Amino acid sequence: MPDSHPHHHHPTSNYTRAFIIGTVLNVVFVVIEFGFGFWTGSLSLLADAGHNLSDVFGLLVAWVGNFLAQRPPTQRYTYGLRRSSILAALLNALTLLLVMGGITWEAISRLFNPTPIPGITIIIVALVGVIINTITALLFMSGRHQDLNIRGAFLHMSADALISLGVVLTGVAILLTGWLWFDPVVSLVIVVVIVIGTWQLLKDSVNLALDAVPVDIEPQAVKTYLKELPGVDHIHDLHIWAMSTRETALTVHLVMPNGFPGDDFLTETSQQLHDLFGIEHPTLQIETGDPNYPCHLASDHKV
């Protein structure tokens, strides 16, 4: 029963330059914000600097995941470390939700105990934050749909750009009206928006970590395509899972009574799986369906 496992690996987009620029910009911003926080005695600025420090952590996590996912296979790690990008996306989603929980707690506290903000200074610093976080988010914008790990970095920086913008608008509104409650209310609205986007990131990364079929692949369509291949009587033991946030693998048993159809069939089928469904790593096992040698994985309930 011959196997086919042709590979169609395409080089993973290299975001090293984006990670370097984003990390440097955010480290510089954190240092500036800590400096102004101590200088003005602003607890808000110091707290936000601590929050922005989590951005550096988020970028480093995504960077490490992206780097490890490109490492070559070894005898022990036969797929390489591709799944690192999935774990990085999961960790980034959890970190972002944890940060949002902290902001929610602080916002609720300030609703009952409003505190003044240091006026124009915090507005200027927050405006710098909008610019830096927006630039960093744009560095990852192009890859946010193809790579869950890159989407995590994009969402992390977009969230902070939104938070900083909220601080700017809040600062201006409070200076004009004196409404101190405006700060925590805007913060809570921003938290809701960010959590909605992050929840999908968390859900997708958990699903990939549990070997679910990637959301952009319809399993039934793949099954129908394989069943309709010339010479195929039926199929079983079909599995589709993510090797990383960019690569998908497939294994399936094709029952072909006329026997092995030749390497051309395997090559063409693998290419079609890649072109139609984005499956990078297909493995096709050919069986003749001989009742004297039944496949113990033929049952749909057998894994």
N, C-alpha and C positions, 0 to 999 in steps of 0.2 A: 504494500500500500504506500506508494510514493508520497512524499511531502513536498510542498513548495513553500519557500519562505523568501521570495524576492524582496528586496528593500528599495524603497523610494525616498530615502531620507533627503530632505532638503535642508540646507544649512539654517540653523536657528538665527533669526535676526539678532545682530549684536547690538545690545543697548548699553555697552560698557561706557561709551562716551556720555550718554544721557545720564547714567547713574553717577558718573564722576562729577559732571556739572551740577546735577541736582543735589548731591550730597554736599559739595563745597558751598553752594549758595545757601543751603539750609543751615549748615554749621556756622557760617558767617552771620546769618540772621539771628540764630540763637544767642551767639556771643553779644551781638549788638543789643538784643532785647534784654538779656540779663544785665548788661551794663546800664541801660536806661532805667531798668527796674530798680536797681540799687541806687542810682543817682536821684531818681524822683521819689523813691520810697513807695513805689506802686506795687501793691500785692497782685494786682491784675496783670501787670506786665510780667512779673516774675512767674506767675502761674501759667501764663500763656507761653513763656519761654520754655517752661518745663513740658508743656504740651507739644510745642514745636520740636523739642528734643525727641519726642516719640516719632516724629516724621523722619528724622535721621535714622532712627532704628528701623522704621518701616522700609525706607529706601535700601538700607543695608541688607535687610532680610530678603527683599525682592532681588537685590543684586546677587547675593550669595546663591539664591535659588536658581537664578538665570545662569550663573556661572557653572554650578554643579550639574545642571541639566545637560550641559554640553560636554561633560567629561566622557571619555571613551569607555566602552565596556571592559570589564575585567573578568577573571575566572570566577570571582566571588559575586560580583555584581554584573550579571550577564546582560542586563539592559542599561548598564551604566548607572548614573544617578539621576535619570530623567525625572523621576517622581519628586525630586527635591523642589521643582517649581510648583507642584501641586501643594506640597506642605508649606511652602513660602506664602502662597496665596491664602491658604487657610489661616496661617499665623497672622498675616496682615489683616484679614477680616476680623479675627478675634480681637486683635490689638485695637483696631479702629472702633469696634463696638464697646470695648472697655473704656477707651478714651471718651466716647460719647456718653457713657454712663457717668463718668466723673464730671463732665460738663453739665449734664442734667442735674446731678446732685447740687453742684455749685449754683446753678441757675435758680433752682427751687429755694435754696437757702437765701439767695439775694431777693427773691420775691417778697419774703417776709422780713428781711433785714437789708433794705437797699443801701448801697454804699456808693459814694461819689467816685467818678473816674478822673484821672489827672488830665482832663481836658485835651488841649491841642497836642500834647506830647504823645499820648497813647494813639491818637488818630493818625499822626504822622508815621509812627512805628508800625501800626496795623496796615497802613497803606503800602509801606515797604513789603510787608508780609504778603499782601495781595499780589504785588508784582512778582516777587520771588516764587511764590507757590504756583502762580499761573504759568510762569515760564517753565517751571519744573514739570507741571502737569502736561503742558503742550509737548514736552520732550517724549512723553509716553503715549500721546494721544493716538498716533497711527497704529499702535499695536494692541489697543485695548480690546478689540473685537476678536483677534486671533489668538491671544495668549492671556489666560486667566491671571497669571502672575503679574504681567505687565498691567492688566486691568486693575489689580490690587494697588500697584504703585500709583497709577493714574487717579484712582478714587481717593487714595490717601491724600495726595497733593491737591486735588480738586476740593476735597472737604475742607482743607485748611485755607485754601484761597477763599472759599465761601465764608468760613468763620471769620477770617480777617476782614473781609468786606462787610460782614455784619457788625464788627467792632467799629469800623469807620463810620458806617451809617448811624449806628447807635450813638457814637460819640458826637456826631454832628447834631442829631436829634435832641440829645440831652443838653448840649450847649445852647440850643435854640429854645427848648421848652422847659428844661429842668426836670423832666419826667425820668426819675431814676429807675422806675419799673420797666422802662422800655428795654433796657439792657438784658435782663433775664428772659423776657418774653421773646425777643428776637433770637436769643441763644436757643431757646426751646424749639422754635420753629425751624431753625437751621439743623438742629439735632434730628428732628423728625425726617427732614429731607435726606440727610446723610444716611440715617439708619435704613431707610427704604432702599437706597442704592446698595448699601453694604450688605444687607440681608441676602440679596441675590448672589453677591460674591461669596458669602459664607455658604449658602446652599449649594452653589455650583462646585466649590472647592471640596466640600464634604462629600458630595456625590462622586466626584472624580477620585477622591481618596478611597472610596468604597467600591471602586471599579464599576461605577454605573456607566451606561452608554452616554457619551457626550451629547449635550442637548442639541447640537446642530446635525446630528445623525439620526435618521428615522430607522429603527431596527427592522420594522416590517418591510420597508423598502429594500433594505439590504437582503433580507431573507427572500423576498420575491425575485430580486435580480438573480440570486444564486440558484434558486429553484428552476428558473427559466433558462439556465445555461444549456446549450446543446449537449445531450448525452447524460444529463443529470436526472436521476429518477426521484430522489429526494435528498434532503440534507438533515443533519442533526449536529448537536454539540456546538452550536454557534455562540461565540462569545465576542463581544466588542467592548473594548475598554481603553482608557487613556493611559498611555505610557508617560506622558508629561502634559503640560498645559498646551502643547502644540502638536503632539504626535499621537495618533490613534492606532491601536493594534486590533487584529481580528484573527480568530482561529475557527475553522469549521471543517466538518467531515462531509465530503460530497460522495454520495452513493452513485456510482456510474457502472452499470452492469456490463458494459462493453470493455471495461478496464481502463487503464491509464491512457489518457488522450494525447499525451505528448507535452513537451516543454512549452511549445507555442501556445497551447491552451492555458497553461499556468501563467505564462508571462502576460498574455493578453488580459486574462481575468484580473490579475493583480493590478495591471495598469488601469483597467476600468474601475476597480474598487477605489483606486487613488483618485482618478479623474471625477468620478461621479459622487463619491462620498468622503473624499479626503482621508482615506484610510492608508496610512504610511507603511504599516508593517503587517501584511496579510500572510497567514500560514494556512494552506489548503491541503487537507489529507484526502486522498482518493481511496474509496472502497468499492468493491464490486457487489456487496450485499449478499455474499455467499452465506446461506443459512448454517453451514457447518462451522463458520467462524464469525458468529455474531459480535457486533461491537458492543461492549458493555456500557458505552456512553450514549447509546441510541435513544434512550428514554429522555423525554423533555424534562423530566424531574430529576435527572441525574446530572451532577456537576463533577 
